[in-house]
Structures are given as C-alpha cells and as structure tokens.
Amino acid sequence: IRDSVNPLALKYSTPRADPVSIPAHLGAGARVDVELGCADGQFSFQLAEADPARLVVGLEIREKVIEVNRRKVAAAGLRNLHFGYVNMGVDLDRVFGPRSVDGFHILYPDPWFKAKHHKRRVVELGLCEIMTSQLRDGGELHFASDVYEVALAALAELEEPEVAALGLTNMAGPWSFWRGNPYPAASKREDTTIRRGQRVWRIRYRFSAP
C-alpha cells in the first residue's frame, strides 16, 4: 500500500464519502472522535479500546488501508470503531452533520516539503470551516507533527483572524504548542518520535460557537 497519494489528483476529485451516524447501542449523546488521515489507525484503535462508550471514526483516502483496518476491527470485535473513505478537501462535509463531532484529530500528516506541494497540506481555511460547522460546542481540534516546520505552518493557519472568527481558541495560549499527550492513545509515528527522544509538536484548539 502506498505511503501517500496526491489528494488533488483527478480520481479523488469527485465527492463520494459516505455519511457516518452513531450506532444505536452507543446512544445519540455518545462522544464522537474523528481521526483524519488515520493511516493504520493505531490511535483510533487505542482510543476506541480505552473508552467503549465513545464512537471513534478513522477516515482515510487510501481505500486499501480502509479495508485492512475494517478487517482488524471485525477481528477485535470493536463495536465503537468505524473506518471510512474521505478526501478531506473534497467531501468531509458529507460525512457528519452539524454539531455532531466532539474531536477532530490530525496526526502526523504528510509534510509535503517542496514549496510547490504546500497546497496539499491539510490545515487550511476551507477545512477549518467544515470542521467548525461539525464540531459541538466545547469540541476540539487536535493536531500533532514531529516536523516543526509543518506544525508551525498549521499553527500559523489556525492563528489567522479568519480562523479565530470561526470560534477556535488555542488551549495553550496564542501561538503556543501543547505539551504532552492528553489522550490515552498514540499513533505509531508518535511512538517512534518519543522512542527517538524527539519533540512532538502538538496543537489543541477549543471550539465555541461564535
């Protein structure tokens, strides 16, 4: 399975993501956490295992990865974990209804180092508009990267006045990174980063409807 794909490619330009709803056994008030670009889904698996009362949704553009993760879910018997397709810049608005998500997690996204590829980076105003339309009051946007330049670019985007006007407030203070992992789960990339003694650049924003 390829490590990454070009989300701007023509084959991914048609909206086709399926909506996700809370399973009946969890109840309509269940907490909903969404990992965007979940890859192998280790964070999602660990979060779902730590709290069976919450719905965890892992969304990914690579459909072969989704198939593998779904088989793992079935083998583990996890009834509160779902994996599905999304191209974040195209059809995330089809997946969740207004005020239905408690947390979005964007963890270790592809850095796209070349300047001509920066447009492929995921944190931008359009995506923030969609996420804030779907977040519940008090919900959170959680971002982490092991690449300082990528984290700083995401932080700069989130500190823009247009994004602040959407109702997002930095939980660590303006232009600040969050220390430590507040969740009982970590991605494989985070495990590797910590094992190497490197810094995780983490960002947390709280949403309050303007």
C-alpha positions as CSV (number, residue, x, y, z in Angstrom):
1,I,0.0,0.0,0.0
2,R,1.4,3.4,-1.0
3,D,2.6,5.6,1.9
4,S,0.8,8.6,0.4
5,V,-1.3,9.8,-2.5
6,N,-1.9,13.1,-4.2
7,P,-5.3,14.3,-2.8
8,L,-5.5,16.8,-5.7
9,A,-5.5,14.0,-8.3
10,L,-8.5,13.8,-10.6
11,K,-9.5,10.4,-9.4
12,Y,-10.1,11.8,-5.9
13,S,-11.9,15.0,-7.0
14,T,-15.5,13.6,-7.1
15,P,-17.3,13.7,-3.7
16,R,-18.2,10.2,-2.7
17,A,-17.6,9.8,1.1
18,D,-20.5,8.1,2.9
19,P,-22.2,9.7,6.0
20,V,-21.4,8.2,9.4
21,S,-24.0,8.0,12.2
22,I,-23.8,7.0,15.8
23,P,-24.6,3.3,16.3
24,A,-27.9,2.7,18.2
25,H,-26.1,0.8,21.0
26,L,-24.0,3.9,21.9
27,G,-26.9,6.3,22.2
28,A,-27.4,9.6,20.4
29,G,-25.4,11.5,23.1
30,A,-22.2,9.5,22.7
31,R,-18.9,11.3,22.3
32,V,-17.6,11.2,18.7
33,D,-13.9,11.5,17.9
34,V,-12.6,11.6,14.3
35,E,-9.1,10.8,13.1
36,L,-8.5,12.4,9.8
37,G,-5.9,10.7,7.6
38,C,-5.8,7.8,10.0
39,A,-3.4,5.5,8.1
40,D,-3.1,2.2,10.0
41,G,-5.4,3.6,12.7
42,Q,-3.4,2.8,15.8
43,F,-4.6,6.0,17.5
44,S,-8.2,5.2,16.6
45,F,-7.9,1.6,17.8
46,Q,-6.4,2.6,21.1
47,L,-8.9,5.4,21.7
48,A,-11.8,3.1,21.0
49,E,-10.4,0.3,23.2
50,A,-9.8,2.8,26.1
51,D,-13.4,4.1,26.0
52,P,-16.1,1.7,24.6
53,A,-18.8,4.4,25.2
54,R,-17.4,6.8,22.6
55,L,-17.6,6.4,18.8
56,V,-14.2,6.6,17.1
57,V,-14.1,7.2,13.3
58,G,-11.0,6.9,11.3
59,L,-11.1,8.5,7.9
60,E,-8.5,7.8,5.1
61,I,-8.1,8.5,1.4
62,R,-6.4,5.1,0.7
63,E,-9.1,2.6,0.3
64,K,-6.8,-0.5,0.6
65,V,-5.8,0.9,4.1
66,I,-9.5,1.2,5.0
67,E,-10.2,-2.4,4.0
68,V,-7.3,-3.6,6.2
69,N,-8.5,-1.6,9.1
70,R,-12.0,-2.8,8.8
71,R,-10.8,-6.4,8.9
72,K,-8.9,-5.6,12.1
73,V,-12.0,-4.0,13.6
74,A,-14.0,-7.2,12.9
75,A,-11.3,-9.4,14.3
76,A,-11.1,-7.3,17.5
77,G,-14.9,-7.1,17.9
78,L,-14.9,-3.4,18.4
79,R,-18.4,-2.0,18.0
80,N,-17.5,1.6,18.6
81,L,-14.9,1.9,15.9
82,H,-15.6,2.7,12.2
83,F,-13.3,3.3,9.2
84,G,-14.3,5.1,6.1
85,Y,-13.1,7.0,3.0
86,V,-12.7,10.7,2.8
87,N,-10.7,13.2,0.8
88,M,-10.6,16.0,3.4
89,G,-10.5,18.8,0.9
90,V,-13.4,17.4,-1.1
91,D,-16.1,15.6,0.8
92,L,-15.7,15.8,4.6
93,D,-18.9,17.9,4.6
94,R,-20.8,14.7,3.5
95,V,-19.7,12.6,6.5
96,F,-21.0,14.3,9.6
97,G,-24.0,16.6,10.3
98,P,-23.8,20.0,12.0
99,R,-22.7,19.9,15.7
100,S,-22.2,16.2,15.8
101,V,-18.4,15.8,16.4
102,D,-16.5,16.3,19.7
103,G,-13.0,16.0,18.5
104,F,-11.1,16.1,15.2
105,H,-7.5,14.6,15.3
106,I,-5.0,15.4,12.5
107,L,-1.9,13.4,13.5
108,Y,1.4,13.5,11.6
109,P,0.1,14.5,8.2
110,D,2.4,14.2,5.1
111,P,4.8,17.2,5.3
112,W,4.9,18.0,1.6
113,F,8.2,19.8,2.0
114,K,8.5,21.2,-1.5
115,A,7.1,24.7,-1.8
116,K,5.0,23.7,-4.9
117,H,3.4,20.9,-2.8
118,H,2.4,23.1,0.2
119,K,-1.1,23.4,-1.3
120,R,-1.5,19.7,-0.4
121,R,-1.2,20.4,3.3
122,V,-4.4,19.7,5.1
123,V,-4.8,22.6,7.6
124,E,-6.3,25.5,5.7
125,L,-9.3,27.8,6.0
126,G,-11.7,25.7,3.9
127,L,-11.2,22.6,6.1
128,C,-11.4,24.6,9.3
129,E,-14.8,26.0,8.1
130,I,-16.1,22.4,7.6
131,M,-14.7,21.1,10.9
132,T,-16.1,24.0,12.9
133,S,-19.5,23.5,11.3
134,Q,-19.5,19.9,12.5
135,L,-17.9,20.4,16.0
136,R,-20.1,20.5,19.0
137,D,-19.8,23.5,21.4
138,G,-16.7,22.7,23.5
139,G,-15.3,20.4,20.9
140,E,-11.6,20.2,20.0
141,L,-9.3,20.3,17.0
142,H,-6.1,18.3,17.9
143,F,-3.1,18.4,15.6
144,A,0.4,16.8,16.1
145,S,3.5,16.5,14.0
146,D,7.2,15.6,14.5
147,V,8.2,18.2,11.9
148,Y,8.5,21.7,13.4
149,E,8.0,23.5,10.1
150,V,4.8,21.6,9.4
151,A,3.4,22.2,12.9
152,L,4.4,25.9,12.7
153,A,2.6,26.3,9.4
154,A,-0.5,24.7,10.8
155,L,-0.3,26.9,13.9
156,A,0.1,30.0,11.7
157,E,-3.0,29.0,9.7
158,L,-5.1,28.4,12.9
159,E,-4.0,31.7,14.4
160,E,-5.3,33.6,11.4
161,P,-8.1,36.1,12.2
162,E,-10.4,34.4,9.7
163,V,-10.0,31.1,11.6
164,A,-10.3,32.6,15.0
165,A,-13.6,34.1,13.9
166,L,-14.9,30.6,13.3
167,G,-14.7,30.0,17.1
168,L,-11.4,28.3,17.6
169,T,-9.2,29.2,20.6
170,N,-5.7,27.9,21.3
171,M,-5.9,25.9,24.6
172,A,-2.3,26.6,25.3
173,G,-2.5,30.3,24.6
174,P,-1.9,32.3,21.4
175,W,0.9,30.9,19.2
176,S,1.7,28.2,21.7
177,F,2.1,24.4,21.5
178,W,0.6,21.9,23.9
179,R,3.0,19.8,26.0
180,G,2.2,16.1,26.5
181,N,-0.4,13.8,25.1
182,P,-3.8,14.3,26.7
183,Y,-5.3,11.2,25.1
184,P,-4.9,7.5,26.1
185,A,-3.8,6.7,22.6
186,A,-0.9,7.4,20.2
187,S,-0.1,6.8,16.6
188,K,2.8,4.7,15.5
189,R,4.6,7.8,14.3
190,E,4.2,9.3,17.8
191,D,5.6,6.1,19.4
192,T,8.6,6.3,17.1
193,T,9.1,10.0,17.7
194,I,9.1,9.5,21.5
195,R,11.4,6.5,21.3
196,R,13.9,8.6,19.4
197,G,13.8,11.3,22.1
198,Q,12.3,13.8,19.6
199,R,9.7,16.5,20.2
200,V,6.1,16.2,19.4
201,W,4.7,19.5,18.2
202,R,1.1,19.4,19.4
203,I,-1.7,21.9,18.9
204,R,-5.1,21.9,20.6
205,Y,-7.9,24.3,19.8
206,R,-11.2,24.5,21.7
207,F,-14.4,25.4,19.6
208,S,-17.0,27.7,20.9
209,A,-19.8,28.7,18.5
210,P,-19.5,32.4,17.7
